[in-house]
Amino acid sequence: ADLPDTVPEFTTKDLDGNDVTNDIFAQKDLTVVNVWGTFCGPCISEMPELGEWSRSMPENVQIIGVLVDVNSADDEDGVAAARQIVADTGADYPQLIGNEDFNMLASVSAVPTTIFVDREGNVVGGTVVGADVAQYKAFVEEYLLEKE
């Protein structure tokens, strides 16, 4: 199944228990959405690089993670496992729980899957399946150049 062209309205929590809605996209021109799972070696192995990138991004770009295998803040084991991975990898950007509101995740067939979302919540560019930070970075650079 293809991902929808726009991110559906959602309310979820991040791993720290804060509420997050799709207003998160309105804060930046471009959001890199990295869908990952605590069981996924390739996901975890790219997270140190993603964490580093998040700290050096232009001000109008952000990255968020979305957990495909933690579906509720009540899943204490899942949240604990995810928080441990985030701590170990330094991927300290917002990490969102992929709850039922995030129904677009149903069409993600493999992780990591990375999409790019503009300020209006539209999915822009292609979907990158697999860990390829260089490709994410190249897309972001190209997108920002086109917007100048």
C-alpha positions as CSV (number, residue, x, y, z in Angstrom):
1,A,0.0,0.0,0.0
2,D,1.2,3.5,-0.7
3,L,1.5,6.1,2.0
4,P,-1.1,8.8,2.0
5,D,-0.2,12.1,0.4
6,T,-0.9,13.9,3.7
7,V,-0.3,12.9,7.3
8,P,-3.7,12.2,8.9
9,E,-4.6,14.2,12.0
10,F,-3.2,12.5,15.0
11,T,-2.6,12.8,18.7
12,T,0.0,10.7,20.4
13,K,2.7,10.9,23.0
14,D,6.4,11.0,22.8
15,L,8.6,8.7,24.9
16,D,8.7,11.4,27.6
17,G,4.9,11.4,27.9
18,N,4.3,14.7,26.2
19,D,1.3,15.0,23.9
20,V,2.1,15.5,20.2
21,T,-0.2,16.3,17.4
22,N,0.3,17.1,13.7
23,D,1.0,20.7,14.7
24,I,4.6,19.4,15.1
25,F,4.9,19.7,11.3
26,A,3.8,23.4,11.2
27,Q,6.9,24.3,13.3
28,K,9.4,23.7,10.4
29,D,9.5,23.9,6.6
30,L,10.4,20.2,6.4
31,T,10.2,17.3,8.8
32,V,12.1,14.0,8.3
33,V,9.9,11.2,9.7
34,N,12.0,8.1,10.5
35,V,9.8,5.1,11.3
36,W,11.6,2.5,13.3
37,G,11.3,-0.4,15.6
38,T,13.1,-1.5,18.7
39,F,13.6,-5.0,17.1
40,C,15.3,-3.5,14.0
41,G,19.1,-3.6,13.9
42,P,19.5,-1.4,10.8
43,C,17.2,1.2,12.4
44,I,19.2,1.3,15.6
45,S,22.5,1.4,13.8
46,E,21.6,4.5,11.9
47,M,20.3,6.4,14.9
48,P,23.6,7.8,16.2
49,E,24.1,9.4,12.8
50,L,20.5,10.7,12.8
51,G,21.0,12.1,16.3
52,E,24.1,13.9,15.1
53,W,22.3,15.2,12.0
54,S,19.4,16.4,14.1
55,R,21.8,18.6,16.1
56,S,23.3,20.2,13.0
57,M,20.2,20.6,10.9
58,P,19.2,24.0,9.5
59,E,16.7,25.8,11.7
60,N,13.8,25.2,9.4
61,V,14.2,21.4,9.4
62,Q,13.6,18.8,12.1
63,I,13.6,15.0,12.4
64,I,11.2,12.9,14.4
65,G,11.1,9.2,15.0
66,V,8.0,7.1,15.0
67,L,8.0,3.8,16.7
68,V,6.3,1.0,14.8
69,D,6.3,-1.5,17.6
70,V,5.3,0.7,20.6
71,N,1.6,1.5,20.1
72,S,0.6,2.9,23.4
73,A,2.2,4.9,26.3
74,D,0.9,2.1,28.5
75,D,3.3,-0.4,26.9
76,E,5.8,0.1,29.6
77,D,8.3,-2.5,28.4
78,G,8.2,-1.1,24.9
79,V,8.6,2.5,26.0
80,A,11.5,1.5,28.3
81,A,13.2,-0.5,25.6
82,A,12.8,2.5,23.2
83,R,14.1,5.0,25.7
84,Q,17.1,2.8,26.4
85,I,17.9,2.7,22.6
86,V,17.5,6.4,22.3
87,A,19.8,7.0,25.3
88,D,22.4,4.6,23.9
89,T,22.4,6.1,20.4
90,G,22.0,9.8,21.2
91,A,18.9,10.0,19.0
92,D,17.5,12.6,21.2
93,Y,15.0,14.2,18.8
94,P,11.3,13.7,19.4
95,Q,10.4,10.0,19.4
96,L,6.7,9.4,18.9
97,I,4.6,6.4,19.9
98,G,3.0,4.9,16.7
99,N,-0.5,4.6,18.1
100,E,-3.8,3.9,16.2
101,D,-4.1,7.6,15.1
102,F,-0.9,7.1,13.1
103,N,-2.8,4.8,10.8
104,M,-0.5,5.7,7.9
105,L,2.0,3.3,9.6
106,A,-0.2,0.4,8.5
107,S,1.2,0.9,5.0
108,V,4.9,0.8,6.2
109,S,6.0,-2.7,5.2
110,A,9.6,-2.5,6.4
111,V,11.6,-0.5,8.8
112,P,13.4,1.8,8.8
113,T,11.1,3.8,6.4
114,T,11.7,7.5,6.1
115,I,9.3,10.1,4.7
116,F,9.5,13.8,4.4
117,V,6.6,16.1,5.4
118,D,6.2,19.8,4.7
119,R,4.8,22.5,6.9
120,E,1.2,21.7,5.8
121,G,1.5,18.0,6.5
122,N,1.9,17.0,2.9
123,V,4.2,14.1,2.2
124,V,6.9,15.4,-0.3
125,G,9.5,13.5,-2.2
126,G,9.8,9.8,-2.2
127,T,9.7,7.2,0.6
128,V,13.1,5.8,1.5
129,V,12.9,2.2,2.7
130,G,16.0,1.0,4.5
131,A,18.8,2.8,6.3
132,D,20.3,5.4,4.0
133,V,21.1,8.6,5.9
134,A,23.1,10.0,2.9
135,Q,19.9,9.7,0.8
136,Y,17.8,11.5,3.4
137,K,20.4,14.3,3.6
138,A,20.6,14.6,-0.1
139,F,16.8,15.0,-0.4
140,V,16.6,17.6,2.4
141,E,19.4,19.7,0.7
142,E,17.7,19.5,-2.7
143,Y,14.3,20.4,-1.2
144,L,15.6,23.4,0.6
145,L,17.5,24.6,-2.5
146,E,14.3,24.4,-4.6
147,K,12.4,26.4,-2.0
148,E,14.9,29.3,-1.9
